[in-house]
Amino acid sequence: MDLNATFHDLDGASVFITGGGSGIGAALTEGFLQQGAKVSFVGRSDASDFVDQMEAQTGNRPLFLQCDITDTAALQAAIAQAAATNGPISVLVNNAANDQRHATLEVDEAFWDWSQAINIKAYFFACQAVIPGMQALGGGAIVNFTSISYMMGNSGYPAYTSANSGINGLTRSLAREFGPDRIRVNALAPGWVLTQKQMDKWATPESLAAHLDRQCLTDHLAPQDIVESTLFLASKASRMVTGQSLVVDGGVVVSG
């Protein structure tokens, strides 16, 4: 990945990423490694080959901790292990999510609880786990991934869009509560990023063309577009930016 900017303060920073072994998360791991950060990440599937690949490409080996983020105790234990290995976490990226399609009239309580556990509950408890260390460091940065799906009023996954909207509320409240500790908390809302999962499951020539027509910038979004925006929010280049939701979608929705 050829990045357009280097954020020198991320060199040596202890970074923790949820879902950092696939999709946008894998690109985030690579991007932070290229900055010289000490990256830890969790995921449900084994990522040993990806770890080896990243070390070969960047000369910087990430720490992979296999974990289901819906298991709060396991998630917080992984965060503690990452901090013990790489030093107190100064950057948290809550990236892992699941946008499984579902129909409102078919959702039962178990599915609802599962969706919230992945898409917002894990975010809260990851934040809770890193904040004391950030307070001791004198500051830190948290980036919570949301989506433009709820801003567009999309149907087909109401449990997911409910969590997306809630992430903005969580972000603003934590930014207010921990601003005095110089902990910045921001949300990042990607548009339709063409990862392999998106291409395999939902992208058709017709749907891609229709979505591109809604964008102001008529180029498809790639993972790198999201990585560089995340690096900015994680770095001191955005030191006075907090409680915000940064939309990276080529100009589909308008915030503010």
Backbone as CSV, one residue per row, in Angstrom:
resi,resn,N_x,N_y,N_z,CA_x,CA_y,CA_z,C_x,C_y,C_z
1,MET,0.850,-1.187,0.000,0.000,0.000,0.000,0.896,1.251,0.000
2,ASP,0.715,2.115,-0.975,1.486,3.352,-1.068,0.686,4.489,-0.454
3,LEU,1.032,4.845,0.780,0.307,5.886,1.493,0.758,7.270,1.043
4,ASN,-0.144,8.231,1.151,0.145,9.589,0.708,0.747,10.476,1.790
5,ALA,0.751,10.009,3.033,1.263,10.831,4.126,1.877,9.938,5.194
6,THR,2.829,10.503,5.920,3.449,9.832,7.068,3.124,10.637,8.312
7,PHE,2.672,9.944,9.352,2.352,10.585,10.626,3.404,10.140,11.637
8,HIS,4.386,11.002,11.847,5.587,10.614,12.581,5.289,10.243,14.026
9,ASP,4.257,10.829,14.618,3.969,10.524,16.020,3.416,9.111,16.208
10,LEU,3.017,8.428,15.120,2.530,7.056,15.235,3.664,6.038,15.248
11,ASP,4.872,6.479,14.950,6.035,5.592,15.000,6.261,5.167,16.454
12,GLY,6.142,3.877,16.718,6.324,3.359,18.068,5.072,3.357,18.919
13,ALA,3.975,3.910,18.411,2.722,3.946,19.175,2.157,2.540,19.318
14,SER,1.532,2.258,20.462,0.872,0.981,20.698,-0.572,1.096,20.213
15,VAL,-0.905,0.341,19.170,-2.195,0.436,18.487,-2.928,-0.893,18.612
16,PHE,-4.211,-0.840,18.931,-5.040,-2.040,19.022,-6.200,-1.909,18.048
17,ILE,-6.383,-2.944,17.197,-7.414,-2.929,16.159,-8.286,-4.164,16.307
18,THR,-9.603,-3.979,16.343,-10.496,-5.140,16.320,-10.779,-5.510,14.865
19,GLY,-10.793,-6.818,14.597,-11.025,-7.277,13.224,-9.910,-6.876,12.290
20,GLY,-8.676,-6.912,12.779,-7.552,-6.393,12.002,-6.893,-7.364,11.053
21,GLY,-7.535,-8.520,10.803,-6.908,-9.515,9.950,-7.576,-9.731,8.611
22,SER,-8.656,-8.998,8.335,-9.349,-9.179,7.056,-10.038,-7.887,6.645
23,GLY,-10.361,-7.783,5.366,-11.100,-6.638,4.853,-10.414,-5.314,5.136
24,ILE,-11.211,-4.307,5.493,-10.664,-2.994,5.835,-9.713,-3.118,7.010
25,GLY,-10.026,-4.010,7.958,-9.172,-4.185,9.128,-7.761,-4.591,8.766
26,ALA,-7.606,-5.471,7.790,-6.276,-5.888,7.355,-5.513,-4.714,6.756
27,ALA,-6.211,-3.883,5.992,-5.575,-2.692,5.429,-5.164,-1.714,6.536
28,LEU,-5.996,-1.605,7.589,-5.644,-0.754,8.730,-4.390,-1.262,9.410
29,THR,-4.314,-2.563,9.642,-3.122,-3.144,10.254,-1.886,-2.813,9.426
30,GLU,-1.969,-3.007,8.130,-0.835,-2.705,7.253,-0.466,-1.223,7.318
31,GLY,-1.485,-0.363,7.291,-1.212,1.072,7.296,-0.511,1.530,8.557
32,PHE,-0.951,1.043,9.708,-0.291,1.419,10.965,1.108,0.821,11.056
33,LEU,1.291,-0.405,10.569,2.622,-1.004,10.555,3.573,-0.169,9.707
34,GLN,3.091,0.340,8.581,3.928,1.170,7.723,4.336,2.469,8.399
35,GLN,3.549,2.906,9.371,3.908,4.111,10.120,4.926,3.808,11.225
36,GLY,5.225,2.516,11.443,6.155,2.128,12.494,5.485,1.825,13.814
37,ALA,4.156,1.750,13.829,3.425,1.486,15.064,3.599,0.035,15.493
38,LYS,3.416,-0.197,16.787,3.369,-1.546,17.353,1.898,-1.956,17.377
39,VAL,1.523,-2.798,16.432,0.115,-3.113,16.202,-0.266,-4.450,16.822
40,SER,-1.339,-4.447,17.594,-1.992,-5.667,18.063,-3.384,-5.704,17.451
41,PHE,-3.847,-6.891,17.104,-5.201,-6.980,16.573,-5.838,-8.299,16.969
42,VAL,-7.166,-8.286,16.996,-7.928,-9.500,17.297,-8.820,-9.844,16.119
43,GLY,-9.157,-11.126,16.044,-10.076,-11.627,15.040,-10.490,-13.034,15.414
44,ARG,-11.604,-13.489,14.848,-12.092,-14.836,15.177,-11.313,-15.921,14.455
45,SER,-10.875,-15.642,13.229,-10.183,-16.649,12.425,-8.677,-16.521,12.587
46,ASP,-7.994,-17.643,12.424,-6.544,-17.638,12.546,-5.928,-16.714,11.493
47,ALA,-5.013,-15.867,11.933,-4.401,-14.891,11.032,-2.886,-15.044,10.984
48,SER,-2.385,-16.235,11.273,-0.941,-16.454,11.325,-0.261,-16.143,9.993
49,ASP,-0.878,-16.580,8.895,-0.282,-16.320,7.578,-0.252,-14.816,7.290
50,PHE,-1.315,-14.126,7.677,-1.365,-12.675,7.467,-0.279,-11.976,8.281
51,VAL,-0.049,-12.422,9.508,1.000,-11.839,10.350,2.359,-12.000,9.666
52,ASP,2.638,-13.195,9.149,3.903,-13.436,8.441,4.018,-12.543,7.212
53,GLN,2.910,-12.408,6.485,2.902,-11.570,5.279,3.201,-10.115,5.628
54,MET,2.588,-9.616,6.697,2.811,-8.227,7.098,4.257,-7.990,7.526
55,GLU,4.829,-8.943,8.231,6.223,-8.789,8.636,7.139,-8.745,7.415
56,ALA,6.853,-9.612,6.431,7.666,-9.640,5.217,7.537,-8.352,4.421
57,GLN,6.321,-7.792,4.382,6.081,-6.588,3.582,6.557,-5.309,4.254
58,THR,6.408,-5.241,5.568,6.669,-3.973,6.269,7.901,-4.004,7.163
59,GLY,8.417,-5.209,7.445,9.522,-5.324,8.389,9.088,-5.105,9.828
60,ASN,7.796,-5.153,10.066,7.211,-4.838,11.371,6.151,-5.900,11.640
61,ARG,6.340,-6.709,12.672,5.454,-7.852,12.910,4.336,-7.478,13.884
62,PRO,3.073,-7.651,13.472,1.963,-7.371,14.388,1.761,-8.521,15.371
63,LEU,1.077,-8.221,16.463,0.693,-9.228,17.445,-0.756,-9.609,17.194
64,PHE,-0.998,-10.882,16.887,-2.361,-11.364,16.667,-2.834,-12.141,17.885
65,LEU,-4.030,-11.810,18.363,-4.652,-12.488,19.488,-6.027,-12.969,19.032
66,GLN,-6.209,-14.287,18.929,-7.473,-14.824,18.438,-8.545,-14.638,19.500
67,CYS,-9.675,-14.070,19.092,-10.674,-13.657,20.071,-12.003,-13.400,19.376
68,ASP,-13.079,-13.789,20.033,-14.429,-13.424,19.615,-14.808,-12.171,20.397
69,ILE,-15.001,-11.056,19.711,-15.217,-9.795,20.423,-16.543,-9.741,21.159
70,THR,-17.456,-10.686,20.883,-18.705,-10.711,21.637,-18.498,-11.303,23.032
71,ASP,-17.346,-11.904,23.287,-16.962,-12.401,24.608,-16.196,-11.265,25.289
72,THR,-16.890,-10.488,26.094,-16.303,-9.275,26.667,-15.060,-9.577,27.498
73,ALA,-15.107,-10.623,28.296,-13.949,-10.965,29.131,-12.741,-11.306,28.260
74,ALA,-12.959,-12.055,27.178,-11.866,-12.423,26.284,-11.310,-11.198,25.565
75,LEU,-12.198,-10.296,25.139,-11.762,-9.073,24.466,-10.913,-8.220,25.395
76,GLN,-11.368,-8.023,26.605,-10.607,-7.183,27.528,-9.311,-7.857,27.964
77,ALA,-9.290,-9.194,28.030,-8.050,-9.908,28.329,-7.047,-9.740,27.190
78,ALA,-7.538,-9.760,25.942,-6.655,-9.559,24.790,-6.060,-8.154,24.806
79,ILE,-6.870,-7.173,25.177,-6.379,-5.798,25.267,-5.308,-5.685,26.345
80,ALA,-5.524,-6.348,27.472,-4.533,-6.332,28.546,-3.236,-6.994,28.100
81,GLN,-3.343,-8.104,27.363,-2.145,-8.782,26.871,-1.398,-7.923,25.860
82,ALA,-2.151,-7.248,24.994,-1.515,-6.362,24.014,-0.763,-5.234,24.708
83,ALA,-1.367,-4.655,25.745,-0.712,-3.566,26.475,0.534,-4.069,27.205
84,ALA,0.479,-5.289,27.735,1.634,-5.857,28.419,2.782,-6.111,27.450
85,THR,2.441,-6.460,26.210,3.462,-6.768,25.204,4.022,-5.512,24.539
86,ASN,3.134,-4.611,24.138,3.544,-3.448,23.326,3.539,-2.129,24.077
87,GLY,3.173,-2.158,25.350,3.058,-0.915,26.100,1.625,-0.431,26.099
88,PRO,1.292,0.493,27.008,-0.094,0.990,27.109,-0.616,1.448,25.747
89,ILE,-1.855,1.075,25.452,-2.429,1.371,24.144,-2.761,2.850,24.047
90,SER,-2.217,3.504,23.043,-2.485,4.928,22.832,-3.462,5.163,21.694
91,VAL,-3.708,4.127,20.873,-4.670,4.227,19.769,-5.517,2.966,19.743
92,LEU,-6.823,3.136,19.831,-7.772,2.031,19.679,-8.592,2.278,18.421
93,VAL,-8.675,1.266,17.571,-9.540,1.336,16.391,-10.584,0.229,16.509
94,ASN,-11.816,0.620,16.790,-12.938,-0.316,16.841,-13.468,-0.471,15.421
95,ASN,-13.002,-1.505,14.744,-13.312,-1.692,13.330,-14.241,-2.871,13.082
96,ALA,-14.143,-3.918,13.883,-14.893,-5.145,13.614,-16.398,-4.895,13.649
97,ALA,-17.096,-5.468,12.698,-18.552,-5.310,12.611,-19.102,-6.441,11.759
98,ASN,-20.436,-6.583,11.772,-21.081,-7.581,10.929,-22.381,-6.999,10.389
99,ASP,-22.440,-6.844,9.076,-23.617,-6.240,8.447,-24.490,-7.284,7.763
100,GLN,-24.630,-8.439,8.391,-25.472,-9.498,7.834,-26.870,-8.976,7.537
101,ARG,-27.347,-9.256,6.349,-28.676,-8.781,5.954,-29.773,-9.553,6.695
102,HIS,-30.859,-8.851,6.991,-31.955,-9.480,7.720,-33.235,-8.672,7.518
103,ALA,-34.370,-9.354,7.671,-35.683,-8.724,7.518,-36.273,-8.464,8.900
104,THR,-36.823,-7.280,9.081,-37.344,-6.874,10.383,-38.300,-7.902,10.974
105,LEU,-39.227,-8.418,10.176,-40.260,-9.306,10.701,-39.727,-10.704,11.018
106,GLU,-38.478,-10.958,10.660,-37.885,-12.270,10.945,-36.859,-12.230,12.072
107,VAL,-36.563,-11.041,12.582,-35.552,-10.917,13.638,-36.125,-11.396,14.964
108,ASP,-35.373,-12.287,15.624,-35.748,-12.691,16.977,-34.784,-12.058,17.980
109,GLU,-35.059,-12.265,19.249,-34.259,-11.608,20.288,-32.808,-12.055,20.254
110,ALA,-32.570,-13.324,19.964,-31.201,-13.843,19.929,-30.389,-13.159,18.829
111,PHE,-30.996,-12.993,17.635,-30.274,-12.327,16.550,-30.005,-10.867,16.902
112,TRP,-31.008,-10.194,17.458,-30.832,-8.792,17.846,-29.667,-8.655,18.826
113,ASP,-29.639,-9.494,19.858,-28.587,-9.411,20.871,-27.220,-9.706,20.267
114,TRP,-27.170,-10.681,19.363,-25.906,-11.009,18.691,-25.409,-9.824,17.867
115,SER,-26.300,-9.185,17.127,-25.917,-8.056,16.287,-25.407,-6.886,17.126
116,GLN,-26.087,-6.593,18.231,-25.639,-5.489,19.080,-24.322,-5.825,19.775
117,ALA,-24.145,-7.094,20.118,-22.902,-7.501,20.781,-21.685,-7.252,19.893
118,ILE,-21.845,-7.528,18.614,-20.737,-7.317,17.677,-20.587,-5.846,17.319
119,ASN,-21.697,-5.192,17.042,-21.657,-3.892,16.375,-21.617,-2.679,17.293
120,ILE,-21.878,-2.855,18.605,-21.730,-1.705,19.501,-21.263,-2.095,20.907
121,LYS,-21.743,-3.212,21.432,-21.335,-3.603,22.784,-19.820,-3.768,22.875
122,ALA,-19.232,-4.451,21.909,-17.782,-4.664,21.926,-17.027,-3.336,21.854
123,TYR,-17.597,-2.358,21.153,-16.952,-1.043,21.074,-16.854,-0.417,22.461
124,PHE,-17.992,-0.446,23.189,-18.015,0.167,24.514,-16.986,-0.480,25.435
125,PHE,-16.951,-1.805,25.468,-16.077,-2.466,26.430,-14.608,-2.434,26.005
126,ALA,-14.332,-2.304,24.713,-12.947,-2.064,24.288,-12.496,-0.678,24.753
127,CYS,-13.369,0.311,24.589,-13.045,1.656,25.081,-12.801,1.637,26.585
128,GLN,-13.685,0.976,27.299,-13.554,0.898,28.756,-12.201,0.308,29.154
129,ALA,-11.731,-0.676,28.390,-10.481,-1.353,28.721,-9.243,-0.502,28.453
130,VAL,-9.280,0.345,27.421,-8.075,1.112,27.079,-7.994,2.461,27.779
131,ILE,-9.115,2.995,28.221,-9.127,4.365,28.743,-8.221,4.551,29.961
132,PRO,-8.203,3.650,30.951,-7.298,3.882,32.084,-5.830,4.023,31.666
133,GLY,-5.397,3.214,30.722,-4.022,3.326,30.233,-3.784,4.636,29.517
134,MET,-4.766,5.096,28.745,-4.642,6.380,28.062,-4.600,7.524,29.069
135,GLN,-5.383,7.406,30.138,-5.345,8.432,31.186,-3.951,8.511,31.797
136,ALA,-3.344,7.351,32.036,-2.000,7.325,32.608,-0.963,7.900,31.650
137,LEU,-1.195,7.710,30.335,-0.272,8.247,29.323,-0.419,9.752,29.136
138,GLY,-1.543,10.285,29.575,-1.813,11.701,29.355,-2.565,11.972,28.068
139,GLY,-3.158,10.928,27.479,-3.958,11.125,26.276,-3.970,9.900,25.392
140,GLY,-4.785,9.950,24.362,-4.884,8.853,23.417,-5.935,9.166,22.379
141,ALA,-6.111,8.248,21.449,-7.083,8.434,20.367,-7.871,7.157,20.160
142,ILE,-9.184,7.303,20.068,-10.081,6.183,19.779,-10.835,6.509,18.492
143,VAL,-10.853,5.564,17.570,-11.602,5.709,16.316,-12.627,4.587,16.262
144,ASN,-13.895,4.957,16.280,-14.999,4.002,16.230,-15.586,3.974,14.824
145,PHE,-15.512,2.818,14.176,-16.066,2.720,12.830,-17.579,2.588,12.880
146,THR,-18.247,3.426,12.124,-19.680,3.321,11.917,-19.883,3.130,10.410
147,SER,-20.936,3.664,9.830,-21.223,3.463,8.413,-22.200,4.531,7.963
148,ILE,-22.202,4.797,6.662,-23.206,5.732,6.146,-24.561,5.055,5.955
149,SER,-24.656,3.750,6.229,-25.895,3.011,5.957,-27.092,3.625,6.651
150,TYR,-26.922,3.993,7.932,-28.069,4.559,8.659,-28.359,5.986,8.200
151,MET,-27.343,6.711,7.737,-27.549,8.066,7.240,-28.353,8.055,5.939
152,MET,-28.181,7.009,5.162,-28.899,6.869,3.900,-30.313,6.333,4.112
153,GLY,-30.600,5.847,5.334,-31.896,5.230,5.584,-32.062,3.911,4.860
154,ASN,-30.969,3.169,4.741,-31.036,1.902,4.018,-31.882,0.872,4.761
155,SER,-32.575,0.048,4.013,-33.303,-1.080,4.590,-32.470,-2.340,4.401
156,GLY,-32.940,-3.429,5.037,-32.274,-4.717,4.837,-31.386,-5.143,5.972
157,TYR,-31.127,-4.246,6.935,-30.294,-4.619,8.099,-30.526,-3.643,9.255
158,PRO,-31.766,-3.572,9.755,-32.095,-2.573,10.771,-31.345,-2.728,12.087
159,ALA,-30.998,-3.958,12.487,-30.229,-4.130,13.727,-28.843,-3.506,13.566
160,TYR,-28.270,-3.659,12.389,-26.946,-3.097,12.095,-26.990,-1.573,12.046
161,THR,-27.971,-1.007,11.353,-28.036,0.454,11.262,-28.372,1.083,12.614
162,SER,-29.117,0.375,13.443,-29.389,0.874,14.799,-28.089,1.003,15.581
163,ALA,-27.243,-0.006,15.483,-25.953,0.043,16.167,-25.078,1.151,15.591
164,ASN,-25.077,1.304,14.262,-24.283,2.359,13.623,-24.647,3.729,14.168
165,SER,-25.929,3.986,14.271,-26.366,5.269,14.807,-25.942,5.420,16.263
166,GLY,-26.066,4.343,17.039,-25.666,4.378,18.436,-24.186,4.650,18.631
167,ILE,-23.367,4.219,17.682,-21.926,4.447,17.780,-21.617,5.942,17.812
168,ASN,-22.383,6.731,17.079,-22.165,8.184,17.122,-22.495,8.755,18.496
169,GLY,-23.587,8.271,19.110,-23.918,8.727,20.450,-22.846,8.339,21.452
170,LEU,-22.375,7.101,21.359,-21.304,6.634,22.234,-20.053,7.483,22.054
171,THR,-19.707,7.744,20.812,-18.509,8.531,20.504,-18.577,9.921,21.128
172,ARG,-19.701,10.584,20.981,-19.830,11.949,21.498,-19.799,11.977,23.022
173,SER,-20.446,10.994,23.653,-20.460,10.964,25.111,-19.067,10.692,25.679
174,LEU,-18.352,9.755,25.080,-17.005,9.452,25.566,-16.043,10.615,25.296
175,ALA,-16.224,11.282,24.168,-15.382,12.449,23.877,-15.562,13.523,24.934
176,ARG,-16.792,13.738,25.356,-17.090,14.737,26.385,-16.539,14.313,27.740
177,GLU,-16.755,13.037,28.084,-16.361,12.557,29.411,-14.843,12.536,29.591
178,PHE,-14.124,12.160,28.542,-12.690,11.950,28.700,-11.834,12.999,27.985
179,GLY,-12.477,14.037,27.463,-11.717,15.147,26.907,-10.740,15.762,27.906
180,PRO,-11.130,15.945,29.182,-10.177,16.495,30.151,-8.912,15.646,30.318
181,ASP,-8.988,14.369,29.950,-7.812,13.497,29.997,-7.039,13.513,28.683
182,ARG,-7.448,14.394,27.762,-6.835,14.492,26.427,-6.972,13.182,25.629
183,ILE,-8.095,12.525,25.863,-8.433,11.349,25.060,-9.445,11.792,24.006
184,ARG,-9.069,11.660,22.763,-9.939,12.056,21.656,-10.709,10.836,21.165
185,VAL,-11.994,11.012,20.928,-12.854,9.918,20.467,-13.633,10.408,19.251
186,ASN,-13.410,9.761,18.133,-14.088,10.135,16.899,-14.663,8.907,16.213
187,ALA,-15.667,9.114,15.377,-16.236,8.053,14.559,-15.811,8.260,13.110
188,LEU,-15.699,7.164,12.386,-15.406,7.230,10.961,-16.450,6.411,10.228
189,ALA,-17.118,7.046,9.265,-18.226,6.404,8.542,-17.835,6.185,7.082
190,PRO,-17.406,4.978,6.744,-17.087,4.708,5.337,-18.337,4.587,4.492
191,GLY,-18.171,4.875,3.215,-19.189,4.537,2.235,-18.992,3.103,1.784
192,TRP,-19.337,2.827,0.535,-19.238,1.454,0.031,-17.800,1.196,-0.419
193,VAL,-17.060,0.510,0.444,-15.659,0.189,0.172,-15.606,-1.197,-0.461
194,LEU,-14.950,-1.295,-1.586,-14.978,-2.551,-2.342,-13.928,-3.528,-1.834
195,THR,-14.230,-4.134,-0.679,-13.424,-5.236,-0.177,-13.827,-6.517,-0.908
196,GLN,-13.053,-7.582,-0.694,-13.373,-8.848,-1.351,-14.727,-9.364,-0.897
197,LYS,-15.068,-9.184,0.398,-16.371,-9.629,0.906,-17.509,-8.921,0.168
198,GLN,-17.367,-7.617,-0.031,-18.415,-6.870,-0.730,-18.553,-7.345,-2.176
199,MET,-17.415,-7.602,-2.806,-17.452,-8.055,-4.194,-18.095,-9.442,-4.303
200,ASP,-17.820,-10.303,-3.325,-18.334,-11.665,-3.367,-19.836,-11.714,-3.063
201,LYS,-20.308,-10.862,-2.150,-21.675,-11.009,-1.644,-22.697,-10.091,-2.299
202,TRP,-22.335,-8.820,-2.529,-23.380,-7.860,-2.864,-23.110,-6.996,-4.098
203,ALA,-21.867,-6.916,-4.523,-21.559,-6.014,-5.632,-21.919,-6.652,-6.976
204,THR,-22.809,-5.992,-7.697,-23.126,-6.379,-9.071,-22.832,-5.164,-9.957
205,PRO,-22.658,-5.365,-11.231,-22.424,-4.196,-12.099,-23.511,-3.139,-11.956
206,GLU,-24.763,-3.585,-11.794,-25.877,-2.638,-11.693,-25.840,-1.873,-10.366
207,SER,-25.605,-2.587,-9.258,-25.584,-1.921,-7.950,-24.386,-0.988,-7.826
208,LEU,-23.251,-1.383,-8.373,-22.065,-0.528,-8.330,-22.292,0.750,-9.141
209,ALA,-22.882,0.613,-10.310,-23.134,1.786,-11.151,-24.132,2.725,-10.491
210,ALA,-25.172,2.166,-9.865,-26.181,2.994,-9.213,-25.568,3.757,-8.032
211,HIS,-24.715,3.088,-7.261,-24.107,3.760,-6.112,-23.121,4.836,-6.575
212,LEU,-22.369,4.529,-7.606,-21.397,5.505,-8.104,-22.100,6.769,-8.585
213,ASP,-23.304,6.626,-9.117,-24.074,7.781,-9.561,-24.444,8.703,-8.394
214,ARG,-24.479,8.163,-7.177,-24.830,8.960,-6.003,-23.627,9.708,-5.429
215,GLN,-22.428,9.310,-5.833,-21.220,9.940,-5.305,-20.893,11.218,-6.070
216,CYS,-20.322,12.190,-5.357,-19.799,13.386,-6.024,-18.495,13.062,-6.747
217,LEU,-17.656,12.260,-6.092,-16.394,11.818,-6.678,-16.643,10.449,-7.294
218,THR,-16.512,10.359,-8.595,-16.963,9.155,-9.296,-15.862,8.100,-9.412
219,ASP,-15.251,7.785,-8.275,-14.306,6.679,-8.178,-14.783,5.766,-7.052
220,HIS,-14.646,4.470,-7.235,-15.008,3.544,-6.172,-14.032,3.683,-5.001
221,LEU,-14.568,3.528,-3.794,-13.734,3.609,-2.609,-12.935,2.324,-2.433
222,ALA,-11.673,2.494,-2.057,-10.783,1.371,-1.773,-10.398,1.420,-0.295
223,PRO,-9.956,0.294,0.285,-9.559,0.301,1.689,-8.551,1.390,2.039
224,GLN,-7.636,1.706,1.132,-6.637,2.732,1.423,-7.278,4.080,1.760
225,ASP,-8.403,4.391,1.128,-9.081,5.658,1.405,-9.502,5.741,2.868
226,ILE,-9.869,4.606,3.444,-10.293,4.561,4.835,-9.084,4.554,5.760
227,VAL,-8.028,3.866,5.347,-6.805,3.790,6.165,-6.235,5.171,6.415
228,GLU,-6.095,5.965,5.380,-5.428,7.252,5.544,-6.251,8.209,6.401
229,SER,-7.568,8.125,6.307,-8.418,8.945,7.167,-8.294,8.503,8.623
230,THR,-8.172,7.200,8.844,-8.008,6.677,10.201,-6.672,7.102,10.790
231,LEU,-5.638,7.043,9.999,-4.316,7.477,10.471,-4.353,8.934,10.911
232,PHE,-5.047,9.755,10.155,-5.183,11.174,10.522,-5.871,11.317,11.875
233,LEU,-6.982,10.614,12.073,-7.714,10.724,13.335,-6.922,10.146,14.503
234,ALA,-6.049,9.181,14.230,-5.238,8.569,15.284,-4.041,9.418,15.672
235,SER,-3.610,10.280,14.772,-2.375,11.033,14.989,-2.640,12.398,15.615
236,LYS,-1.565,13.002,16.057,-1.671,14.339,16.644,-1.939,15.406,15.586
237,ALA,-1.945,15.015,14.322,-2.338,15.955,13.269,-3.783,16.397,13.454
238,SER,-4.569,15.584,14.178,-5.974,15.922,14.455,-6.174,16.192,15.946
239,ARG,-5.207,16.804,16.588,-5.190,16.889,18.050,-6.383,17.652,18.632
240,MET,-7.025,18.507,17.862,-8.189,19.242,18.364,-9.492,18.775,17.715
241,VAL,-9.464,17.577,17.186,-10.669,16.981,16.587,-11.162,15.878,17.515
242,THR,-12.351,16.045,18.072,-12.936,14.999,18.908,-14.456,15.119,18.913
243,GLY,-15.115,14.005,19.173,-16.573,13.973,19.193,-17.200,14.108,17.822
244,GLN,-16.430,13.857,16.767,-16.904,14.071,15.403,-17.133,12.745,14.684
245,SER,-17.895,12.808,13.618,-18.070,11.673,12.717,-17.560,12.082,11.336
246,LEU,-16.473,11.472,10.925,-15.873,11.784,9.622,-16.421,10.816,8.579
247,VAL,-17.100,11.358,7.585,-17.682,10.558,6.522,-16.691,10.475,5.372
248,VAL,-16.387,9.245,4.945,-15.485,9.015,3.812,-16.246,8.158,2.806
249,ASP,-16.978,8.819,1.920,-17.874,8.062,1.035,-17.922,8.612,-0.387
250,GLY,-17.019,9.510,-0.727,-17.033,10.064,-2.079,-18.117,11.103,-2.293
251,GLY,-18.829,11.486,-1.206,-19.817,12.540,-1.325,-21.243,12.057,-1.504
252,VAL,-21.597,10.922,-0.892,-22.974,10.433,-0.990,-23.863,11.155,-0.007
253,VAL,-23.469,11.190,1.258,-24.281,11.837,2.285,-23.611,13.150,2.713
254,VAL,-24.373,14.013,3.323,-23.862,15.293,3.807,-24.081,15.346,5.306
255,SER,-23.011,15.576,6.075,-23.125,15.711,7.522,-22.900,17.167,7.890
256,GLY,-23.400,17.525,9.090,-23.225,18.898,9.525,-24.452,19.750,9.225
